[in-house]
Amino acid sequence: MRNLAEPNEDNIAFMIEAIKNKLRMASGAAMQASNFSLAKYEDLRDVYDIVASKDKFSISEVEAIVSELGQLRGNE
């Protein structure tokens, strides 16, 4: 089990990849871990926890998650 309690670049990369895989994001290539700041780690972790806890997502849920990731990306 991965320890996500510590904010670091490796954990950001892990969470982004897990979210992309779980949501089967066609535009996943546009979402690079390097676009996410450690300053937003806890917010990203919250999104990751939500995605990891569910097996299926409605279209509106996927859109909301992608929107949230967009807001977290690149913002300090």
C-alpha positions as protocol buffer text, in pm:
chain_id: "A"
residue {
  index: 1
  type: MET
  ca { x: 0 y: 0 z: 0 }
}
residue {
  index: 2
  type: ARG
  ca { x: 137 y: 337 z: -99 }
}
residue {
  index: 3
  type: ASN
  ca { x: 181 y: 604 z: 170 }
}
residue {
  index: 4
  type: LEU
  ca { x: 5 y: 910 z: 34 }
}
residue {
  index: 5
  type: ALA
  ca { x: 33 y: 1105 z: 359 }
}
residue {
  index: 6
  type: GLU
  ca { x: 353 y: 1274 z: 246 }
}
residue {
  index: 7
  type: PRO
  ca { x: 321 y: 1538 z: -26 }
}
residue {
  index: 8
  type: ASN
  ca { x: 578 y: 1470 z: -297 }
}
residue {
  index: 9
  type: GLU
  ca { x: 609 y: 1458 z: -674 }
}
residue {
  index: 10
  type: ASP
  ca { x: 600 y: 1077 z: -687 }
}
residue {
  index: 11
  type: ASN
  ca { x: 270 y: 1066 z: -499 }
}
residue {
  index: 12
  type: ILE
  ca { x: 122 y: 1332 z: -727 }
}
residue {
  index: 13
  type: ALA
  ca { x: 224 y: 1126 z: -1031 }
}
residue {
  index: 14
  type: PHE
  ca { x: 76 y: 811 z: -875 }
}
residue {
  index: 15
  type: MET
  ca { x: -258 y: 978 z: -796 }
}
residue {
  index: 16
  type: ILE
  ca { x: -290 y: 1141 z: -1139 }
}
residue {
  index: 17
  type: GLU
  ca { x: -222 y: 811 z: -1316 }
}
residue {
  index: 18
  type: ALA
  ca { x: -469 y: 628 z: -1090 }
}
residue {
  index: 19
  type: ILE
  ca { x: -739 y: 890 z: -1154 }
}
residue {
  index: 20
  type: LYS
  ca { x: -680 y: 880 z: -1531 }
}
residue {
  index: 21
  type: ASN
  ca { x: -696 y: 500 z: -1536 }
}
residue {
  index: 22
  type: LYS
  ca { x: -1004 y: 477 z: -1317 }
}
residue {
  index: 23
  type: LEU
  ca { x: -1195 y: 737 z: -1518 }
}
residue {
  index: 24
  type: ARG
  ca { x: -1066 y: 597 z: -1849 }
}
residue {
  index: 25
  type: MET
  ca { x: -990 y: 950 z: -1953 }
}
residue {
  index: 26
  type: ALA
  ca { x: -945 y: 986 z: -2327 }
}
residue {
  index: 27
  type: SER
  ca { x: -773 y: 1319 z: -2273 }
}
residue {
  index: 28
  type: GLY
  ca { x: -547 y: 1174 z: -2007 }
}
residue {
  index: 29
  type: ALA
  ca { x: -235 y: 1268 z: -2201 }
}
residue {
  index: 30
  type: ALA
  ca { x: -317 y: 1634 z: -2140 }
}
residue {
  index: 31
  type: MET
  ca { x: -313 y: 1577 z: -1765 }
}
residue {
  index: 32
  type: GLN
  ca { x: 50 y: 1554 z: -1658 }
}
residue {
  index: 33
  type: ALA
  ca { x: 154 y: 1520 z: -1295 }
}
residue {
  index: 34
  type: SER
  ca { x: 406 y: 1801 z: -1349 }
}
residue {
  index: 35
  type: ASN
  ca { x: 113 y: 2042 z: -1392 }
}
residue {
  index: 36
  type: PHE
  ca { x: 12 y: 1995 z: -1028 }
}
residue {
  index: 37
  type: SER
  ca { x: 176 y: 2186 z: -746 }
}
residue {
  index: 38
  type: LEU
  ca { x: 263 y: 2043 z: -406 }
}
residue {
  index: 39
  type: ALA
  ca { x: 70 y: 2342 z: -268 }
}
residue {
  index: 40
  type: LYS
  ca { x: -250 y: 2173 z: -392 }
}
residue {
  index: 41
  type: TYR
  ca { x: -154 y: 1825 z: -270 }
}
residue {
  index: 42
  type: GLU
  ca { x: -431 y: 1791 z: -12 }
}
residue {
  index: 43
  type: ASP
  ca { x: -697 y: 1897 z: -262 }
}
residue {
  index: 44
  type: LEU
  ca { x: -563 y: 1649 z: -516 }
}
residue {
  index: 45
  type: ARG
  ca { x: -559 y: 1380 z: -248 }
}
residue {
  index: 46
  type: ASP
  ca { x: -927 y: 1452 z: -176 }
}
residue {
  index: 47
  type: VAL
  ca { x: -1014 y: 1404 z: -545 }
}
residue {
  index: 48
  type: TYR
  ca { x: -804 y: 1086 z: -555 }
}
residue {
  index: 49
  type: ASP
  ca { x: -980 y: 946 z: -246 }
}
residue {
  index: 50
  type: ILE
  ca { x: -1321 y: 1007 z: -402 }
}
residue {
  index: 51
  type: VAL
  ca { x: -1222 y: 844 z: -731 }
}
residue {
  index: 52
  type: ALA
  ca { x: -1057 y: 548 z: -556 }
}
residue {
  index: 53
  type: SER
  ca { x: -1365 y: 484 z: -341 }
}
residue {
  index: 54
  type: LYS
  ca { x: -1608 y: 438 z: -632 }
}
residue {
  index: 55
  type: ASP
  ca { x: -1639 y: 168 z: -895 }
}
residue {
  index: 56
  type: LYS
  ca { x: -1858 y: 351 z: -1144 }
}
residue {
  index: 57
  type: PHE
  ca { x: -1909 y: 714 z: -1236 }
}
residue {
  index: 58
  type: SER
  ca { x: -2187 y: 893 z: -1416 }
}
residue {
  index: 59
  type: ILE
  ca { x: -2100 y: 1130 z: -1699 }
}
residue {
  index: 60
  type: SER
  ca { x: -2178 y: 1427 z: -1476 }
}
residue {
  index: 61
  type: GLU
  ca { x: -1951 y: 1291 z: -1202 }
}
residue {
  index: 62
  type: VAL
  ca { x: -1664 y: 1249 z: -1448 }
}
residue {
  index: 63
  type: GLU
  ca { x: -1721 y: 1602 z: -1577 }
}
residue {
  index: 64
  type: ALA
  ca { x: -1718 y: 1738 z: -1220 }
}
residue {
  index: 65
  type: ILE
  ca { x: -1396 y: 1552 z: -1137 }
}
residue {
  index: 66
  type: VAL
  ca { x: -1226 y: 1668 z: -1455 }
}
residue {
  index: 67
  type: SER
  ca { x: -1339 y: 2024 z: -1384 }
}
residue {
  index: 68
  type: GLU
  ca { x: -1196 y: 2006 z: -1032 }
}
residue {
  index: 69
  type: LEU
  ca { x: -867 y: 1869 z: -1162 }
}
residue {
  index: 70
  type: GLY
  ca { x: -857 y: 2154 z: -1413 }
}
residue {
  index: 71
  type: GLN
  ca { x: -893 y: 2404 z: -1131 }
}
residue {
  index: 72
  type: LEU
  ca { x: -614 y: 2238 z: -932 }
}
residue {
  index: 73
  type: ARG
  ca { x: -380 y: 2214 z: -1229 }
}
residue {
  index: 74
  type: GLY
  ca { x: -123 y: 2489 z: -1249 }
}
residue {
  index: 75
  type: ASN
  ca { x: -270 y: 2700 z: -970 }
}
residue {
  index: 76
  type: GLU
  ca { x: -53 y: 2794 z: -674 }
}
